[in-house]
Amino acid sequence: MTTNCGTRAKATIVNYYTSTEAAPAQTVMIVDPERPASVGRPSSGGDLKIVRGDGRAAGIGEQGEVWLRSPAGTRAYYRDRRLTDDIFRDGWVRMGDVGYLDRDGYLYLVDRESDVIKSGAHKVSTLQVEARRQGR
């Protein structure tokens, strides 16, 4: 980036991924040209997993729902037991995003859970359907 003065700005771009419910659990990484679409790996003390529709852990490169866990205590929504039970599970927070992990444990986000089409045992990203429809 060049400013009006002709000098080059020096900045480090860092990706963070979390939610109010999951914090301080988060993924973090300095933007890496080798992994431009990744939002990083779990920060120290946090944990991350990808869960398939059947509740089992997803394999490397397999898409599923992103779950984060922090060393902080159990969380709850104020006066909303139904939502609490849906989002918070055994110390984990269901993030509502669809993603996958690469071989090195870097997280890639694909879509929002609420924006997928359920087809039998599979969940299909609406973004992937749209890209295919447009020939991309």
C-alpha positions in Angstrom: 0.0 0.0 0.0 1.3 3.4 -0.9 0.4 6.6 0.9 0.2 10.1 -0.5 3.7 10.6 0.6 5.0 7.7 -1.5 6.0 5.7 1.6 5.1 2.1 2.0 2.8 1.3 5.0 4.0 -1.5 7.3 1.2 -3.5 8.7 0.7 -7.1 9.9 -2.8 -8.5 9.1 -4.1 -11.0 11.6 -7.2 -13.2 11.2 -9.3 -13.9 14.3 -12.3 -16.1 14.4 -14.5 -16.4 17.5 -17.9 -15.4 18.8 -19.2 -13.7 22.0 -20.3 -17.1 23.2 -17.0 -18.8 22.6 -14.5 -16.2 23.7 -11.8 -16.4 24.8 -11.6 -19.5 22.5 -10.6 -18.4 19.1 -8.5 -19.2 16.0 -5.8 -16.8 15.1 -3.1 -16.4 12.4 -1.0 -13.9 10.7 -2.3 -13.8 7.1 -0.3 -16.5 5.2 0.0 -16.3 1.4 0.2 -20.1 1.4 -3.2 -20.3 3.2 -5.0 -17.1 2.2 -8.5 -18.5 2.9 -7.7 -19.9 6.3 -8.8 -18.3 9.6 -6.0 -20.0 11.5 -5.6 -22.6 14.3 -6.9 -22.5 17.9 -5.1 -20.1 20.2 -3.4 -21.5 23.3 -5.8 -22.8 25.8 -8.6 -23.2 23.2 -9.7 -26.2 21.2 -11.5 -26.7 17.9 -13.3 -29.5 16.2 -15.4 -30.1 13.1 -18.5 -32.2 13.7 -20.4 -34.1 11.0 -24.1 -34.2 10.8 -24.2 -37.6 12.6 -22.3 -36.1 15.6 -19.0 -37.8 14.9 -15.7 -35.9 14.3 -15.1 -35.0 10.7 -11.9 -36.2 8.9 -9.2 -34.0 7.4 -10.8 -31.9 4.6 -14.3 -33.1 5.5 -16.9 -30.4 6.0 -18.9 -30.1 9.2 -20.1 -27.7 11.9 -17.3 -25.8 13.6 -17.2 -26.1 17.4 -14.9 -24.2 19.8 -14.0 -24.7 23.4 -12.2 -22.5 25.9 -10.9 -23.1 29.4 -13.5 -20.6 30.7 -16.4 -22.1 32.6 -19.7 -23.3 31.2 -21.8 -20.6 29.5 -25.6 -20.1 29.2 -28.1 -17.7 27.7 -30.0 -15.7 30.2 -33.4 -17.3 30.8 -33.3 -19.3 27.6 -32.7 -23.0 28.4 -33.7 -24.3 25.0 -31.1 -22.1 23.2 -28.5 -22.8 25.8 -29.0 -26.6 25.4 -28.7 -26.2 21.6 -25.6 -24.1 21.4 -23.5 -25.1 24.5 -22.5 -28.8 24.7 -20.2 -30.3 27.3 -18.0 -27.2 27.3 -18.1 -26.8 23.6 -19.8 -23.9 21.7 -21.5 -24.7 18.4 -20.4 -21.8 16.1 -23.1 -22.2 13.5 -20.5 -22.2 10.7 -19.6 -24.9 8.3 -15.9 -25.5 7.8 -13.1 -28.0 7.5 -9.5 -28.5 8.8 -6.5 -29.1 6.6 -3.7 -31.6 7.5 -2.0 -29.0 9.7 -5.1 -28.1 11.7 -5.9 -24.8 9.9 -9.6 -23.9 9.8 -11.4 -22.9 6.6 -14.9 -21.6 6.7 -17.3 -22.6 3.9 -20.8 -21.3 4.8 -23.2 -20.7 7.7 -25.0 -23.8 9.1 -28.3 -22.0 8.6 -27.5 -21.5 4.9 -27.0 -25.1 3.9 -29.4 -27.5 2.1 -29.9 -30.9 3.9 -29.9 -33.7 1.3 -30.2 -37.1 3.0 -27.1 -37.5 5.3 -25.2 -34.7 3.5 -25.2 -30.9 3.9 -24.7 -29.0 0.7 -23.4 -25.4 0.9 -25.6 -22.9 -0.9 -22.4 -21.1 -2.0 -21.3 -24.3 -3.7 -24.7 -24.7 -5.4 -24.6 -21.1 -6.6 -21.0 -21.4 -7.9 -21.8 -24.6 -9.8 -25.0 -23.1 -11.2 -22.9 -20.2 -12.5 -20.3 -22.5 -14.0 -17.5 -21.6 -11.5 
